[in-house]
Each structure stands twice: as C-alpha cells, then as structure tokens.
Amino acid sequence: MAPFETIKLFDYSILASDIGFLQTKSKCVVNTINQYSYIMAEKDPEFKKALMDSDVLLPDGIGIVIAAKVLKNKKIKKVAGDDLHHYLLQKLESEGGRCFYLGSSGKTLGEIEKRLTREFPSIKSGFYSPPYKPIFDEADNLQMLSAVNSFAPDVLFVGMTAPKQEKWSYMLKDKLDTNVICSIGAVFDFYAGTIKRPRKIWIKLGLEWFIRLTNEPTRMSKRYLYYGVPFIYMIIKNKTHNIFHKAASDMN
C-alpha cells in the first residue's frame, strides 16, 4: 500500500488525503470515524482498539472535519463509507476483481446484487446474510468465515452497524481470506436503495447529517444530537487545554 497522509486527532491517526492510494491486492483494514463512533469508542475499549488499529481510518463526518480544523488547523476532506465503496467498485471493475458483501438482510443483498450486476458487470460478487443478533457465537463466526473464505474476495464489505462490524472485523481479520476489509454499515442500504443518501449538494455543503436527521429523526437524533453535544464538549475542552498549554509554554 502506498504512503498516505494522516492527522493525529484525539487518540486516532485519521486519513488526511484522498483514497486514491488504496489498492485491492494487499491486506488492509479500513474503518470510518465520526462523532457518534468517537463517543461510543470512549465507552467501549474493544471498539476503540479496533478503530485505533485500523490500517486506514476515514474521516466520515463533518464533526471530525471541524475538529481537525479547530484543534490542528488542518483542512481535511470528509470521506464517507459510500465514497470508499464506490472507489473500490470502480477499481474492481477495471481489474475484473471479486467482492463479498457480509451483513444486512437477504432482501437488501438481493437488491445490491441486481444493481452491482447492472453497473459493474466485470465484478464477481458473493453475499451472506448473518443471523440478526447482538452477539455472534462461535458457530455463527465459523459460518461467516466459511462463506467469505470459500469465495476468497479481493474486497470484503462488512455491514453490521457500528460497533459490531468493526469489532468483528478486528477479531477475525487474520482468519479472513481477503485483502481489503471495509466496515461500511449504512452503505449497504444506500446502494440497495432501501435508504436514500442525501443529494451531493447537501454533502458538499456539510449538511448531510441534517438531511439524514430530517429524513430519519427517530434513528438519527441519538447519533447527531445526543452524541453531538459531548463531542462538541470534547473539542472545546481540547482547544482550551491547547490554548492554556501554549500560553504556559510562552511564559516559560
């Protein structure tokens, strides 16, 4: 994998460049971080470890972009799981590669397969819908490993929602016969068309969160409002600490 630029933000090394360096022929775990997953990880050491040990951690949220600017004076671009998914599909299409979708329902996977066949006919694809439960047992994990490894994809897309998908990928990454492992959650629904991602104009304006909150107030209010307040507090706390630390250093 080619070198790429990162920024150290809180306890994480977050991508500070585009994703053009990503290849499909080398082992790589790619995760995303936003204000929701950051606050969740502060309460879940296993989740935090999975994010910190990512080979590539994408800034998938306007909150992370703002934090980088406020705390590090660094302008970075939001890179969503949807962007990663589209980029890798384009690469696999040009290479005649293989991808596997692990997660979601059989119905959603069926819609993904239809669209994938239509838009990327050169890609060979595999699918598996795991049981819907909070925690997988050993038999579940063995079935999922068998499904993925018998197909041996170049890219594995995992869609089980955070933090389950990141922790599962971290736990079993060395047993998975695949190169790139991506935890991309809601992208399964976006690509299947069961949930519509906001238009590009809203994404460019940094208002994707607002449109999703408007469209799905019950589900998204916790993510954007309940977790948004402590995330803003963390930015203010860190900024205040940096100001006082710099002032103390200047005095000395």
C-alpha positions as CSV (number, residue, x, y, z in Angstrom):
1,M,0.0,0.0,0.0
2,A,1.4,3.4,-1.0
3,P,2.2,6.0,1.7
4,F,-0.6,8.3,2.7
5,E,-1.0,11.4,4.9
6,T,-2.7,11.2,8.3
7,I,-3.5,13.6,11.1
8,K,-3.3,12.7,14.8
9,L,-6.7,13.7,16.3
10,F,-7.6,12.7,19.9
11,D,-6.1,9.2,20.0
12,Y,-6.5,8.3,16.3
13,S,-4.5,8.6,13.2
14,I,-7.1,9.8,10.6
15,L,-6.7,10.0,6.9
16,A,-5.8,13.5,5.7
17,S,-5.6,12.8,2.0
18,D,-7.8,11.2,-0.7
19,I,-8.2,7.4,-1.0
20,G,-6.5,7.1,-4.4
21,F,-3.6,5.2,-2.8
22,L,-5.8,2.2,-1.8
23,Q,-5.1,-1.0,-3.7
24,T,-7.2,-4.2,-3.7
25,K,-4.2,-6.6,-3.7
26,S,-2.7,-6.0,-0.3
27,K,-4.1,-6.7,3.2
28,C,-5.7,-3.6,4.7
29,V,-8.5,-2.9,7.2
30,V,-10.4,0.3,6.5
31,N,-12.8,1.8,9.1
32,T,-14.5,5.1,9.5
33,I,-14.8,7.5,12.4
34,N,-17.4,10.2,13.1
35,Q,-18.7,11.9,16.2
36,Y,-21.0,9.0,17.0
37,S,-18.3,6.3,16.8
38,Y,-15.8,8.5,18.7
39,I,-18.1,8.9,21.7
40,M,-19.1,5.3,21.5
41,A,-15.5,4.2,21.5
42,E,-14.7,6.3,24.6
43,K,-17.1,4.0,26.4
44,D,-16.1,0.7,24.7
45,P,-12.4,-0.1,24.9
46,E,-12.7,-3.0,22.4
47,F,-14.3,-0.7,19.8
48,K,-11.6,1.9,20.4
49,K,-8.9,-0.6,20.0
50,A,-10.4,-1.7,16.7
51,L,-10.5,1.9,15.4
52,M,-7.1,2.7,16.6
53,D,-5.6,-0.3,14.9
54,S,-7.2,0.3,11.6
55,D,-4.7,0.5,8.7
56,V,-6.8,3.3,7.3
57,L,-9.3,5.4,9.3
58,L,-11.5,7.6,7.2
59,P,-13.0,11.0,8.5
60,D,-16.6,10.1,7.9
61,G,-18.4,13.0,9.5
62,I,-18.4,16.8,9.4
63,G,-17.7,16.8,13.2
64,I,-14.3,15.1,12.5
65,V,-13.5,17.7,9.8
66,I,-14.4,20.5,12.1
67,A,-12.3,19.0,14.9
68,A,-9.3,18.8,12.6
69,K,-9.6,22.4,11.7
70,V,-10.2,23.7,15.2
71,L,-7.7,21.6,17.0
72,K,-5.0,21.1,14.4
73,N,-5.6,23.9,12.0
74,K,-5.7,21.2,9.3
75,K,-8.2,21.2,6.5
76,I,-9.3,17.7,5.7
77,K,-12.0,16.3,3.4
78,K,-14.8,14.1,4.7
79,V,-14.5,10.6,3.1
80,A,-17.7,8.6,3.7
81,G,-18.1,4.8,3.6
82,D,-20.1,5.4,0.4
83,D,-17.2,7.1,-1.2
84,L,-14.9,4.2,-0.3
85,H,-17.4,1.7,-1.6
86,H,-17.7,3.4,-5.0
87,Y,-14.0,3.9,-5.3
88,L,-13.3,0.2,-4.7
89,L,-16.0,-1.0,-7.0
90,Q,-14.5,1.1,-9.8
91,K,-11.1,-0.5,-9.1
92,L,-12.5,-4.0,-9.0
93,E,-14.4,-3.4,-12.3
94,S,-11.2,-2.3,-14.0
95,E,-9.3,-5.3,-12.6
96,G,-12.0,-7.9,-13.0
97,G,-11.9,-8.4,-9.2
98,R,-14.0,-10.0,-6.6
99,C,-16.0,-8.6,-3.7
100,F,-18.1,-10.0,-1.0
101,Y,-21.0,-8.4,1.0
102,L,-21.4,-9.7,4.6
103,G,-24.3,-8.3,6.5
104,S,-27.8,-7.0,6.2
105,S,-30.9,-8.9,5.1
106,G,-31.3,-11.3,2.2
107,K,-33.7,-8.8,0.6
108,T,-31.2,-6.0,0.8
109,L,-28.3,-8.2,-0.5
110,G,-30.6,-9.2,-3.4
111,E,-31.1,-5.5,-4.4
112,I,-27.3,-4.9,-4.1
113,E,-26.6,-7.9,-6.4
114,K,-29.1,-6.6,-9.0
115,R,-27.5,-3.1,-9.1
116,L,-24.0,-4.5,-9.0
117,T,-24.6,-6.8,-12.0
118,R,-26.0,-3.8,-13.9
119,E,-23.4,-1.2,-13.1
120,F,-20.2,-3.3,-12.6
121,P,-20.6,-6.4,-14.8
122,S,-16.9,-7.4,-14.6
123,I,-17.0,-7.8,-10.8
124,K,-17.6,-11.3,-9.4
125,S,-19.6,-11.0,-6.2
126,G,-20.6,-13.1,-3.2
127,F,-23.2,-12.5,-0.5
128,Y,-24.1,-13.7,3.0
129,S,-26.7,-12.5,5.4
130,P,-25.7,-13.4,9.0
131,P,-28.2,-14.1,11.8
132,Y,-29.7,-10.9,13.3
133,K,-28.5,-11.0,16.9
134,P,-26.4,-8.7,19.2
135,I,-23.6,-11.1,19.6
136,F,-22.4,-13.9,17.3
137,D,-21.5,-17.2,18.8
138,E,-18.7,-19.5,17.6
139,A,-20.9,-21.3,15.1
140,D,-22.1,-18.0,13.6
141,N,-18.5,-16.9,13.1
142,L,-17.4,-20.2,11.6
143,Q,-20.3,-19.9,9.1
144,M,-19.4,-16.4,8.1
145,L,-15.7,-17.3,7.8
146,S,-16.6,-20.2,5.6
147,A,-18.8,-18.1,3.4
148,V,-16.1,-15.4,2.9
149,N,-13.1,-17.7,2.6
150,S,-14.7,-20.1,0.1
151,F,-15.3,-17.1,-2.2
152,A,-11.9,-15.5,-1.4
153,P,-12.7,-12.0,-2.4
154,D,-10.3,-9.1,-3.1
155,V,-12.5,-6.8,-1.0
156,L,-14.9,-7.7,1.9
157,F,-17.6,-5.2,2.6
158,V,-19.0,-5.7,6.2
159,G,-22.4,-4.1,7.0
160,M,-23.5,-5.0,10.5
161,T,-23.7,-1.5,12.1
162,A,-21.2,0.0,14.4
163,P,-19.6,-1.0,16.7
164,K,-20.4,-4.7,15.9
165,Q,-18.9,-4.6,12.4
166,E,-15.6,-3.0,13.4
167,K,-15.1,-5.4,16.4
168,W,-16.0,-8.4,14.4
169,S,-13.5,-7.5,11.6
170,Y,-10.8,-6.7,14.1
171,M,-11.3,-10.0,15.9
172,L,-11.2,-12.2,12.7
173,K,-9.1,-10.2,10.3
174,D,-6.3,-12.7,10.3
175,K,-8.6,-15.6,9.6
176,L,-10.4,-13.9,6.7
177,D,-9.1,-14.9,3.2
178,T,-9.5,-11.4,1.7
179,N,-7.3,-8.4,1.1
180,V,-9.3,-5.2,1.9
181,I,-11.8,-5.4,4.8
182,C,-14.2,-2.4,5.0
183,S,-16.8,-1.8,7.7
184,I,-19.3,0.4,5.8
185,G,-22.6,0.0,7.7
186,A,-25.4,2.0,6.1
187,V,-23.8,1.9,2.6
188,F,-25.5,-1.5,2.1
189,D,-28.8,0.3,2.4
190,F,-27.7,3.2,0.3
191,Y,-26.6,1.0,-2.6
192,A,-29.6,-1.2,-2.3
193,G,-31.9,1.8,-2.4
194,T,-33.6,0.9,0.9
195,I,-32.3,4.2,2.4
196,K,-31.6,7.2,0.1
197,R,-28.4,9.1,0.8
198,P,-28.8,12.9,0.6
199,R,-28.1,14.7,-2.7
200,K,-24.5,15.7,-3.5
201,I,-25.2,19.4,-2.9
202,W,-26.0,18.8,0.7
203,I,-22.9,16.6,1.1
204,K,-20.7,19.3,-0.3
205,L,-22.3,21.9,2.0
206,G,-21.6,19.7,5.0
207,L,-25.3,19.3,5.7
208,E,-25.7,15.5,5.0
209,W,-26.2,15.0,8.7
210,F,-29.1,17.5,8.8
211,I,-30.9,15.9,5.8
212,R,-30.5,12.4,7.3
213,L,-31.8,13.7,10.6
214,T,-34.8,15.2,8.9
215,N,-35.5,12.0,6.9
216,E,-34.9,9.6,9.9
217,P,-35.5,11.7,13.1
218,T,-36.1,8.7,15.4
219,R,-32.9,6.8,14.4
220,M,-30.6,9.8,13.7
221,S,-31.5,12.1,16.6
222,K,-29.4,10.0,19.0
223,R,-26.5,9.9,16.7
224,Y,-26.4,13.5,15.7
225,L,-27.9,15.3,18.8
226,Y,-27.4,13.1,21.8
227,Y,-23.8,12.2,20.8
228,G,-23.2,15.6,19.2
229,V,-23.2,17.5,22.5
230,P,-20.4,15.6,24.2
231,F,-18.4,15.6,21.0
232,I,-18.6,19.4,20.9
233,Y,-17.6,19.5,24.5
234,M,-14.5,17.4,23.7
235,I,-13.5,19.8,21.0
236,I,-13.9,22.8,23.3
237,K,-12.1,21.0,26.2
238,N,-9.1,20.1,23.9
239,K,-9.0,23.6,22.4
240,T,-9.0,25.2,25.8
241,H,-6.2,22.9,27.0
242,N,-4.1,23.7,23.9
243,I,-4.5,27.4,24.5
244,F,-3.5,27.3,28.1
245,H,-0.7,24.9,27.4
246,K,0.7,27.3,24.7
247,A,0.3,30.3,27.0
248,A,2.2,28.5,29.8
249,S,5.0,27.5,27.4
250,D,5.3,31.0,26.1
251,M,5.6,32.4,29.6
252,N,8.5,29.9,30.3
